[in-house]
Amino acid sequence: MKSVAASTILGIGHYVPSKVVTNDDLAKLMTTSDEWIVQRTGIKERRYIEHSGIGASDLAVPATKMALEHAGLTEKDIDAIIFATLSPDHNFPGSGCFLGHKLGIGGVPALDVRNQCSGFLYGLSIADAWVRAGMYENVLLVGAEVHSTGIELNDRGRDVAVLFGDGAGAAIIGAAKDSNQGLKAIELHADGVGAKDLWLEAPASAYDPRLTPEMLVEGKHFPAMNGKQVFRWATEKMPEVSKKVLEEAKLAASDVDLFVPHQANLRINQMVGAKLGIPEAKTVANIEKYGNTTAATIPLGLSEAWREGRCRRGSNVLMAAFGSGFTWGAAVLTL
Ligand code: ACO
């Protein structure tokens, strides 16, 4: 094994399904309105898979191909897969196994990361360690979600249902080419005190049987959220951890060329940006089009921003996330 000095993002890609679901579409299924959703969250529409039978690993395939092309690599160059998702194709095995098979790279190791909105950052820390240790040269890091089949599209589920959408992002993590490039700092956290403030209760190995008809009637197989509590924690923890990684990287907020926050709520990100002193012009905001795609939001946002010319090789990119667990983290990387 030959260790390397630093890892960076060699290429990035994304994919969203073609079916657009607007707030007005949801208002036909539940008591809500475009005005309520836009005011509270900034979301105008989201994407849903076109039909049953499409899993998170299917959305990851085109995102991966786009990332490989961006990096000038092919499937055969992938040495390991890290797949971040809270909506795996099936409970087990992990979606990384399905993805490797679909990419035609059987034998390549695949690790699923179950850290919800912070999944991409947790995965990035693992990919960085593997690359720097010389264990794997090119690590495919994916964040992909199919939420639309797991939300309750009626009045009971409306608080959660309006927030989420389907999508995927993928990054190829490999050795930095010059000494200024690379991951400069990353910090991760979790606190189970909030585990039940955003969770999906069943099916559960903690219950025997794991799922009953009564649980289905009660809707325990749909996500439940204490939105206010999540909001409070997110607006405190995202700035706190972002400041820490900037400090560790010896960078000021003004050195950040692009801020890619997790997309849970536009209001959360406006508050986080204001606390950090990073202007909206430097902040990725695509929640309006896609809603919250959980583990996919950061690679999806970075991929779009890179293609729009909002960042380039040498740019300092700050990423931050908060979500279910609670889990949160931030990273700063020079592309
Ligand atoms: N449409 C209309 N009304 C609604 C809807 C809806 N979709 N959902 C809830 N309401 C109602 C509520 O029932 C409540 O009615 P009441 O006052 O009669 O009881 C009223 O609207 C206000 O509800 P609140 O929960 O107080 O609304 P709030 O201003 O807190 O906004 C929101 C809710 C947008 C969910 C906010 O709390 C939030 O964004 N939280 C964080 C979301 C988040 O970050 N999620 C986690 C990340 S995802 C992950 O990790 C997987």
Residues whose N, C-alpha, C, O or C-beta is under 5 A from the ligand:
A	BS01	ACO	T31 T32 S33 W36 R40 T41 Q116 C117 R158 D159 V162 G227 K228 V230 F231 A264 N265 T294 F322 G323 S324
